[in-house]
């Protein structure tokens, strides 16, 4: 094709001319996004906020462990982003507080100061001007050392979790005293100068005087987990975010003996079934409350960190801030994807819904966050909650529907294992964990390094490590609870011409197998070389004669997916383009770039093995989703050939 051989200088001129006539050329497809309130880099909501402090004037500061295109402390006001502080990997994310002049935030183990320090930042200049050493635990990488921060007057309080103490400093970093308490967490100062310390796993909140003497204790129900504290001076009440099964905010009257005076939020949160579907998020259907704050006008801000696990802390759930007026009426929300993930179009709804590894979305122009599919109480062994899982964050979703039964496969950025889930009426939107591949359901412990696919009929295709074979596990049915059942594997020798194999896509409806070649001898088994073979009639017996063979000419192909008669290819470290190849001719028919650059950022590239998903709707329109770690969102292309 001309586009593959054209001289670079002429190509530049052609691009300039094409830009002038872009509306006519790009009328075939539209560019949209979901999973972030805003679609541009300048406006997008930062990812994975894990703690929050609200200034009296309503400026919100959130801390994140890792935000690749934002400073680790993001700043919001009136429902929009107004900047950030620091660099993307500067903060631990688990604790932040502030006063009129400064922000104090726990620093990350990867910084020169380690996980045991707090940084002070000038709110006006946004520069760090002091580091305060809090703990001796300065090399902890998979847990928070400083689990709570609070200020009052000229004092800074910090929970030193592993040393079982709350440390008191001046805001200039001069140590004053230590208060001994087991496993301290969130902190709050009341109007009398007393300090309240949450012991999350003990379901307790302990009060100390300003001098450090123990006073009262609020003993919550055993299943409660006090995860955020805020003293509301206007009402004189202590607000306690409970990430236990109640999933709400408890209001305690602390004048005299503390008593429960009320709650805010639906009891059971997103898992409640009396006012919604289990798993459904929404107004006051909280997921995991990690921050509470009010401004001087009485507006309430609640930060959630939706459930979903990850070994590096920072990628376990997206930002989810809800703002309420003084009457408790929802005013706005700020929401984002976690750092990186993709959501698959749902065949059951003809691509009206999208399933990520942990969340469900619908709509356009940011979309609607419909549900969180993790239930940490009913299924505590869900691999998406496993902080020791080296597959990282399982936010990449693959979805098929067979006879009305949905099967979700969740995986990480560059996975060698895939986790299977099913759904049923009793559990609503909750994805019920089955087993992993490799795992007991598939009678293998080998990692999947030669490609993975679950086809539209539920069949699983896996290139198991060091076998030179493709293993096909046919779906044999579902049990009475909706759990999928697979039969024993049949094995097919990988054609010599495509070894080493690195990607598999099988289109069951047309019996088309698509295989991508890896780079022989490369330590990066996730890389795609350039050769892609298409086999029509694979299950009918054609496993040796590919037609067509697609030779990619763009550098660094990373992710492939297919639907209908098209193969879609995304690239890493080069361009954000998604190329659409015709599976009959092998020709490049179109390149999806960005038809709406003023409103949608499409990211730099596809930095994940399974970062593209595709589906052909009943009217012939193709819906292609693409991970966008730049904007903490999912890009949605809609294309009609």
Secondary structure by P-SEA (a helix, b strand, c coil): cccccccaaaaaaaaaaaaaaccccccccccccccccccccccccccccccccccccbbbbbbbccccccccbbbbcccccccccccccccccccccccccbbbbbbcccccccccbbbbbcccccccccccccccccccccccccccccccccbbbbbbccccbbbbbccccccccccccccccbbbbccccbbbbbcccccbbbbbcccccccccccccccccccbbbbcccccbbbbbbcccccbbbbbbccccccccccccccccccccccccccccccccccccccccccccbbbbbbbbcbbbbccccccccbbbbbbcccccccbbbbbccccbbbbbbccccccbbbcccbbbbbccccccccccccccccccccccccccccccccbbbbbbcccbbbbbbbcccccbbbbbbbccccccbbbbcccccccccccccccccbbbbcccbbbbbbcccccbbbbbbbcccccccbbbbcbbbbbccccccccccbbbbbcccbbbbbbbcccccccccccccbbbbbccccccccccccbbbbbcccccccccccccbbbbbbcccccbbbbbccccccccccccccccccccccccccccccbbbbbccccbbbbbbbbccccbbbbbbbcc
